[in-house]
Amino acid sequence: MPKPDAYSDWLDTVAHDLRTPLNLVQGCLDVIEKMGPLNQLQQKYVDRAFAGLRRMEHLISRLRDISWVDSDASLAVSQVDLHSAVAEVVEMLQAVADDRSIQIMVEIQEGAASVYADRIRLTQVLDNLISNAIKYNHDSGQIRIVAQANDAEIVVGVHDNGIGIASDELAHVFERFYRAQEGLRLKIEGSGLGLSITQGIVERHGGRIWVESELGVGTSFYFTLPSETNLRDGRKENLIETTPTITEPVDKHMVEGGSTLTEVLDAVDDNLQERQEINHPDAAGDES
């Protein structure tokens, strides 16, 4: 087994190299669409090919995230407005939630409005947890995002009233590639890497993450970020302190070295599309 640094470098190289054939396939599909009008069946399979490419791109981004978690890469930390970070993610996921009539509520309590973190990575944590709360929720469900100050740390909770996780599976949810049985039974799309990546990012900040859930009732994920003083004193070897320069939301199309919000939306949208096809008799012979 390679050393962690060598392994993460290898994983990052593999993920990077996989993009070349994917770009070639996407280019060919683009040419096919531009060659002339496609009939309904042809367009259907072209659309399915694009959906497959999006899933592959999402998985490649996950692999690059894993290589980052396993590496010694530093965090670029600054003071982050938690209101702004949460609002950015909610805005990107709102359309998917609205399609299923899922209500998202945010409550950031006094004293928890500002955190000291790598903004891009913090946004990724919120993105993973909120998108999961949508994916594994019921139609017309609810999601509550609550942040509060607790001693020397900020505690953020993402609560849903969705399908929940069985008690005997809770100890495994942060393991790489692990998928809960209920999600598999319902054919909910996922790579099994998101929560492991989320855990890695939180722990890199010196925080903690845990889950509470009941099957059929809902799930709550909690994570903490230490106070500015604790983070400065305890994690200096992994930090690059920066002056906040991000005044606009992070570009949804490209987050270097990490999953993009758009890719998460694609994964959720693909899952919804597959569920719709399964429910239509004329799609019964499409899977191979």
C-alpha positions as a Markdown table, in Angstrom:
| # | Residue | x | y | z |
|---|---|---|---|---|
| 1 | Met | 0.0 | 0.0 | 0.0 |
| 2 | Pro | 1.5 | 3.4 | -1.0 |
| 3 | Lys | 2.3 | 6.0 | 1.7 |
| 4 | Pro | -0.6 | 8.4 | 2.2 |
| 5 | Asp | 1.1 | 11.3 | 0.3 |
| 6 | Ala | 2.0 | 9.0 | -2.6 |
| 7 | Tyr | -1.5 | 7.5 | -2.6 |
| 8 | Ser | -3.2 | 10.9 | -2.6 |
| 9 | Asp | -0.9 | 12.1 | -5.4 |
| 10 | Trp | -1.7 | 9.0 | -7.4 |
| 11 | Leu | -5.4 | 9.4 | -6.8 |
| 12 | Asp | -5.3 | 13.0 | -7.9 |
| 13 | Thr | -3.4 | 12.1 | -11.1 |
| 14 | Val | -5.9 | 9.4 | -12.0 |
| 15 | Ala | -8.8 | 11.7 | -11.4 |
| 16 | His | -7.1 | 14.4 | -13.6 |
| 17 | Asp | -6.3 | 11.9 | -16.4 |
| 18 | Leu | -9.9 | 10.6 | -16.5 |
| 19 | Arg | -11.1 | 14.0 | -17.5 |
| 20 | Thr | -9.4 | 13.7 | -20.9 |
| 21 | Pro | -11.5 | 10.8 | -22.3 |
| 22 | Leu | -14.6 | 12.3 | -20.7 |
| 23 | Asn | -14.0 | 15.6 | -22.5 |
| 24 | Leu | -13.6 | 13.7 | -25.8 |
| 25 | Val | -16.9 | 11.9 | -25.3 |
| 26 | Gln | -18.7 | 15.1 | -24.4 |
| 27 | Gly | -17.2 | 16.8 | -27.5 |
| 28 | Cys | -18.5 | 14.0 | -29.7 |
| 29 | Leu | -21.9 | 14.3 | -28.2 |
| 30 | Asp | -21.9 | 18.0 | -28.8 |
| 31 | Val | -21.0 | 17.4 | -32.5 |
| 32 | Ile | -23.8 | 14.9 | -32.8 |
| 33 | Glu | -26.4 | 17.4 | -31.5 |
| 34 | Lys | -25.1 | 20.0 | -33.9 |
| 35 | Met | -25.2 | 17.8 | -37.0 |
| 36 | Gly | -28.9 | 18.2 | -37.4 |
| 37 | Pro | -32.3 | 17.6 | -35.7 |
| 38 | Leu | -32.4 | 14.4 | -33.7 |
| 39 | Asn | -35.5 | 12.3 | -33.5 |
| 40 | Gln | -37.1 | 11.7 | -30.1 |
| 41 | Leu | -35.4 | 8.4 | -29.5 |
| 42 | Gln | -32.0 | 9.7 | -30.6 |
| 43 | Gln | -32.3 | 12.7 | -28.3 |
| 44 | Lys | -33.3 | 10.5 | -25.4 |
| 45 | Tyr | -30.1 | 8.4 | -25.7 |
| 46 | Val | -28.0 | 11.5 | -26.1 |
| 47 | Asp | -29.5 | 13.0 | -23.0 |
| 48 | Arg | -28.8 | 9.7 | -21.1 |
| 49 | Ala | -25.2 | 9.8 | -22.3 |
| 50 | Phe | -24.8 | 13.4 | -21.0 |
| 51 | Ala | -26.4 | 12.3 | -17.7 |
| 52 | Gly | -23.8 | 9.5 | -17.4 |
| 53 | Leu | -21.0 | 12.0 | -18.1 |
| 54 | Arg | -22.3 | 14.2 | -15.4 |
| 55 | Arg | -22.2 | 11.3 | -12.9 |
| 56 | Met | -18.6 | 10.5 | -13.9 |
| 57 | Glu | -17.5 | 14.1 | -13.6 |
| 58 | His | -19.1 | 14.2 | -10.1 |
| 59 | Leu | -17.3 | 11.0 | -9.1 |
| 60 | Ile | -14.0 | 12.4 | -10.4 |
| 61 | Ser | -14.4 | 15.5 | -8.4 |
| 62 | Arg | -15.1 | 13.3 | -5.3 |
| 63 | Leu | -11.9 | 11.4 | -6.0 |
| 64 | Arg | -10.0 | 14.7 | -6.1 |
| 65 | Asp | -11.6 | 15.7 | -2.9 |
| 66 | Ile | -10.4 | 12.5 | -1.3 |
| 67 | Ser | -6.9 | 13.1 | -2.5 |
| 68 | Trp | -7.0 | 16.6 | -0.9 |
| 69 | Val | -8.3 | 15.2 | 2.4 |
| 70 | Asp | -5.4 | 12.6 | 2.4 |
| 71 | Ser | -2.8 | 15.2 | 1.6 |
| 72 | Asp | -1.1 | 17.8 | 3.8 |
| 73 | Ala | -2.6 | 20.7 | 1.8 |
| 74 | Ser | -3.2 | 23.8 | 3.9 |
| 75 | Leu | -6.4 | 25.6 | 4.5 |
| 76 | Ala | -6.8 | 29.2 | 3.3 |
| 77 | Val | -8.6 | 30.5 | 6.3 |
| 78 | Ser | -10.3 | 33.9 | 7.0 |
| 79 | Gln | -13.2 | 35.3 | 8.9 |
| 80 | Val | -16.4 | 34.0 | 7.1 |
| 81 | Asp | -19.9 | 35.3 | 7.5 |
| 82 | Leu | -21.9 | 32.2 | 8.2 |
| 83 | His | -25.2 | 33.9 | 7.1 |
| 84 | Ser | -23.6 | 34.5 | 3.7 |
| 85 | Ala | -22.1 | 31.0 | 3.3 |
| 86 | Val | -25.4 | 29.2 | 4.2 |
| 87 | Ala | -27.5 | 31.5 | 2.0 |
| 88 | Glu | -25.2 | 30.8 | -0.9 |
| 89 | Val | -25.7 | 27.1 | -0.7 |
| 90 | Val | -29.4 | 27.3 | 0.0 |
| 91 | Glu | -29.8 | 29.5 | -3.1 |
| 92 | Met | -28.1 | 27.0 | -5.3 |
| 93 | Leu | -30.2 | 24.1 | -4.0 |
| 94 | Gln | -33.5 | 25.9 | -3.7 |
| 95 | Ala | -34.8 | 25.0 | -7.1 |
| 96 | Val | -34.3 | 21.3 | -6.5 |
| 97 | Ala | -36.0 | 21.6 | -3.1 |
| 98 | Asp | -38.9 | 23.6 | -4.6 |
| 99 | Asp | -39.5 | 20.9 | -7.2 |
| 100 | Arg | -40.2 | 18.5 | -4.3 |
| 101 | Ser | -42.0 | 21.1 | -2.1 |
| 102 | Ile | -39.2 | 20.8 | 0.5 |
| 103 | Gln | -39.1 | 23.7 | 2.8 |
| 104 | Ile | -35.6 | 25.0 | 4.0 |
| 105 | Met | -35.5 | 27.0 | 7.2 |
| 106 | Val | -32.3 | 28.8 | 8.5 |
| 107 | Glu | -31.7 | 29.9 | 12.1 |
| 108 | Ile | -28.3 | 31.4 | 12.9 |
| 109 | Gln | -28.3 | 32.4 | 16.6 |
| 110 | Glu | -26.6 | 35.4 | 18.1 |
| 111 | Gly | -22.9 | 34.8 | 18.5 |
| 112 | Ala | -22.7 | 32.2 | 15.6 |
| 113 | Ala | -22.8 | 34.6 | 12.7 |
| 114 | Ser | -19.0 | 34.6 | 12.1 |
| 115 | Val | -16.6 | 31.7 | 11.9 |
| 116 | Tyr | -12.9 | 31.4 | 11.1 |
| 117 | Ala | -12.6 | 28.9 | 8.2 |
| 118 | Asp | -11.6 | 28.2 | 4.6 |
| 119 | Arg | -14.7 | 29.6 | 2.9 |
| 120 | Ile | -14.6 | 27.3 | -0.1 |
| 121 | Arg | -14.2 | 24.2 | 2.0 |
| 122 | Leu | -16.9 | 25.3 | 4.5 |
| 123 | Thr | -19.3 | 25.9 | 1.6 |
| 124 | Gln | -18.5 | 22.4 | 0.4 |
| 125 | Val | -19.4 | 21.0 | 3.8 |
| 126 | Leu | -22.7 | 22.8 | 3.9 |
| 127 | Asp | -23.4 | 21.8 | 0.3 |
| 128 | Asn | -22.8 | 18.1 | 1.0 |
| 129 | Leu | -25.0 | 18.1 | 4.1 |
| 130 | Ile | -27.9 | 20.2 | 2.7 |
| 131 | Ser | -28.0 | 18.4 | -0.6 |
| 132 | Asn | -28.1 | 15.1 | 1.3 |
| 133 | Ala | -31.0 | 16.4 | 3.4 |
| 134 | Ile | -32.8 | 17.1 | 0.1 |
| 135 | Lys | -32.0 | 13.7 | -1.5 |
| 136 | Tyr | -33.0 | 11.6 | 1.4 |
| 137 | Asn | -36.1 | 13.6 | 2.3 |
| 138 | His | -39.7 | 13.0 | 1.5 |
| 139 | Asp | -41.7 | 15.2 | -0.9 |
| 140 | Ser | -43.1 | 18.2 | 1.1 |
| 141 | Gly | -40.5 | 17.6 | 3.8 |
| 142 | Gln | -38.6 | 20.1 | 5.9 |
| 143 | Ile | -35.0 | 21.0 | 6.4 |
| 144 | Arg | -33.7 | 23.1 | 9.3 |
| 145 | Ile | -30.3 | 24.6 | 9.4 |
| 146 | Val | -29.4 | 25.8 | 12.9 |
| 147 | Ala | -26.1 | 27.4 | 14.1 |
| 148 | Gln | -25.3 | 28.4 | 17.7 |
| 149 | Ala | -22.4 | 29.3 | 19.8 |
| 150 | Asn | -21.4 | 26.7 | 22.4 |
| 151 | Asp | -18.4 | 27.6 | 24.6 |
| 152 | Ala | -15.4 | 27.9 | 22.4 |
| 153 | Glu | -17.0 | 26.5 | 19.2 |
| 154 | Ile | -19.8 | 27.1 | 16.7 |
| 155 | Val | -22.2 | 24.2 | 16.3 |
| 156 | Val | -24.1 | 23.8 | 13.0 |
| 157 | Gly | -26.9 | 21.3 | 12.6 |
| 158 | Val | -28.7 | 20.2 | 9.4 |
| 159 | His | -31.9 | 18.5 | 10.3 |
| 160 | Asp | -34.4 | 16.7 | 8.0 |
| 161 | Asn | -37.6 | 14.7 | 8.5 |
| 162 | Gly | -36.7 | 12.2 | 5.7 |
| 163 | Ile | -36.1 | 8.5 | 5.4 |
| 164 | Gly | -33.6 | 8.3 | 8.3 |
| 165 | Ile | -30.8 | 5.8 | 8.9 |
| 166 | Ala | -31.0 | 2.5 | 10.8 |
| 167 | Ser | -29.3 | 2.6 | 14.2 |
| 168 | Asp | -26.9 | -0.2 | 13.3 |
| 169 | Glu | -25.7 | 1.7 | 10.3 |
| 170 | Leu | -24.9 | 5.0 | 12.0 |
| 171 | Ala | -21.4 | 4.0 | 12.9 |
| 172 | His | -20.6 | 3.5 | 9.2 |
| 173 | Val | -22.0 | 6.6 | 7.5 |
| 174 | Phe | -18.6 | 8.4 | 7.4 |
| 175 | Glu | -16.8 | 5.4 | 5.9 |
| 176 | Arg | -15.7 | 5.8 | 2.3 |
| 177 | Phe | -18.1 | 4.3 | -0.3 |
| 178 | Tyr | -20.6 | 3.3 | 2.4 |
| 179 | Arg | -24.3 | 3.6 | 1.4 |
| 180 | Ala | -27.1 | 3.1 | 3.8 |
| 181 | Gln | -29.5 | 0.3 | 2.9 |
| 182 | Glu | -32.6 | 2.4 | 2.8 |
| 183 | Gly | -31.0 | 4.8 | 0.2 |
| 184 | Leu | -30.0 | 1.8 | -1.9 |
| 185 | Arg | -33.5 | 0.3 | -1.6 |
| 186 | Leu | -35.0 | 3.5 | -2.9 |
| 187 | Lys | -32.3 | 3.7 | -5.7 |
| 188 | Ile | -31.1 | 7.1 | -4.5 |
| 189 | Glu | -28.0 | 8.1 | -6.5 |
| 190 | Gly | -24.8 | 8.6 | -4.6 |
| 191 | Ser | -21.1 | 7.8 | -4.5 |
| 192 | Gly | -20.7 | 7.1 | -0.8 |
| 193 | Leu | -17.8 | 9.6 | -0.6 |
| 194 | Gly | -19.6 | 12.8 | 0.3 |
| 195 | Leu | -19.8 | 12.3 | 4.1 |
| 196 | Ser | -16.2 | 11.0 | 4.3 |
| 197 | Ile | -15.0 | 14.1 | 2.5 |
| 198 | Thr | -17.2 | 16.3 | 4.7 |
| 199 | Gln | -15.7 | 14.7 | 7.8 |
| 200 | Gly | -12.2 | 15.2 | 6.5 |
| 201 | Ile | -12.8 | 18.9 | 5.9 |
| 202 | Val | -14.4 | 19.5 | 9.3 |
| 203 | Glu | -11.5 | 17.7 | 11.1 |
| 204 | Arg | -8.9 | 19.6 | 9.1 |
| 205 | His | -10.5 | 22.7 | 10.7 |
| 206 | Gly | -10.1 | 21.1 | 14.1 |
| 207 | Gly | -13.8 | 20.5 | 14.4 |
| 208 | Arg | -16.0 | 17.5 | 15.0 |
| 209 | Ile | -18.9 | 15.9 | 13.1 |
| 210 | Trp | -21.5 | 13.4 | 14.1 |
| 211 | Val | -25.0 | 12.1 | 13.2 |
| 212 | Glu | -28.2 | 11.3 | 15.0 |
| 213 | Ser | -31.0 | 9.6 | 13.1 |
| 214 | Glu | -34.0 | 7.3 | 13.4 |
| 215 | Leu | -35.3 | 5.2 | 10.5 |
| 216 | Gly | -38.5 | 6.7 | 9.0 |
| 217 | Val | -38.3 | 9.8 | 11.2 |
| 218 | Gly | -35.3 | 11.8 | 10.0 |
| 219 | Thr | -31.6 | 12.6 | 10.3 |
| 220 | Ser | -29.6 | 15.4 | 12.0 |
| 221 | Phe | -25.9 | 16.0 | 11.1 |
| 222 | Tyr | -23.9 | 18.3 | 13.4 |
| 223 | Phe | -20.5 | 19.8 | 12.9 |
| 224 | Thr | -18.4 | 22.2 | 14.9 |
| 225 | Leu | -15.9 | 24.9 | 14.1 |
| 226 | Pro | -13.6 | 26.1 | 16.8 |
| 227 | Ser | -13.4 | 29.7 | 17.8 |
| 228 | Glu | -10.9 | 31.9 | 16.0 |
| 229 | Thr | -8.5 | 31.7 | 19.0 |
| 230 | Asn | -8.5 | 27.9 | 19.2 |
| 231 | Leu | -8.1 | 27.5 | 15.5 |
| 232 | Arg | -5.1 | 29.9 | 15.4 |
| 233 | Asp | -3.4 | 28.2 | 18.3 |
| 234 | Gly | -4.2 | 24.6 | 17.5 |
| 235 | Arg | -3.9 | 24.2 | 13.7 |
| 236 | Lys | -1.2 | 26.7 | 12.7 |
| 237 | Glu | 0.8 | 24.0 | 10.8 |
| 238 | Asn | -2.1 | 23.5 | 8.4 |
| 239 | Leu | -3.2 | 27.0 | 7.8 |
| 240 | Ile | -2.6 | 29.8 | 5.4 |
| 241 | Glu | -4.2 | 32.9 | 6.9 |
| 242 | Thr | -5.7 | 35.1 | 4.3 |
| 243 | Thr | -7.5 | 38.4 | 4.2 |
| 244 | Pro | -11.1 | 37.9 | 3.1 |
| 245 | Thr | -11.4 | 38.8 | -0.5 |
| 246 | Ile | -14.6 | 36.9 | -1.5 |
| 247 | Thr | -17.4 | 39.4 | -1.6 |
| 248 | Glu | -19.5 | 37.5 | -4.2 |
| 249 | Pro | -20.7 | 33.9 | -4.0 |
| 250 | Val | -18.1 | 31.3 | -5.1 |
| 251 | Asp | -18.4 | 30.6 | -8.8 |
| 252 | Lys | -20.8 | 27.7 | -9.0 |
| 253 | His | -19.1 | 26.3 | -12.1 |
| 254 | Met | -15.6 | 25.8 | -10.8 |
| 255 | Val | -14.2 | 25.2 | -7.4 |
| 256 | Glu | -10.6 | 24.1 | -7.9 |
| 257 | Gly | -9.8 | 20.7 | -6.5 |
| 258 | Gly | -13.3 | 20.2 | -5.1 |
| 259 | Ser | -16.9 | 19.3 | -5.9 |
| 260 | Thr | -19.0 | 22.0 | -7.4 |
| 261 | Leu | -22.5 | 22.9 | -6.3 |
| 262 | Thr | -23.6 | 22.4 | -9.9 |
| 263 | Glu | -22.3 | 18.8 | -9.8 |
| 264 | Val | -24.3 | 18.1 | -6.7 |
| 265 | Leu | -27.4 | 19.5 | -8.4 |
| 266 | Asp | -26.7 | 17.3 | -11.4 |
| 267 | Ala | -26.5 | 14.2 | -9.2 |
| 268 | Val | -29.8 | 15.1 | -7.5 |
| 269 | Asp | -31.5 | 15.9 | -10.8 |
| 270 | Asp | -30.3 | 12.7 | -12.4 |
| 271 | Asn | -31.7 | 10.7 | -9.5 |
| 272 | Leu | -35.1 | 12.5 | -9.8 |
| 273 | Gln | -35.1 | 11.8 | -13.6 |
| 274 | Glu | -34.4 | 8.1 | -13.0 |
| 275 | Arg | -37.2 | 7.8 | -10.5 |
| 276 | Gln | -39.6 | 9.4 | -13.0 |
| 277 | Glu | -38.5 | 7.0 | -15.7 |
| 278 | Ile | -39.0 | 4.0 | -13.4 |
| 279 | Asn | -42.5 | 5.2 | -12.7 |
| 280 | His | -43.4 | 5.3 | -16.4 |
| 281 | Pro | -44.2 | 2.0 | -18.1 |
| 282 | Asp | -42.8 | 3.1 | -21.5 |
| 283 | Ala | -39.3 | 3.3 | -19.8 |
| 284 | Ala | -39.4 | -0.3 | -18.6 |
| 285 | Gly | -37.0 | -1.6 | -21.3 |
| 286 | Asp | -34.5 | 1.3 | -21.2 |
| 287 | Glu | -32.2 | 0.0 | -18.5 |
| 288 | Ser | -29.4 | -2.3 | -19.6 |
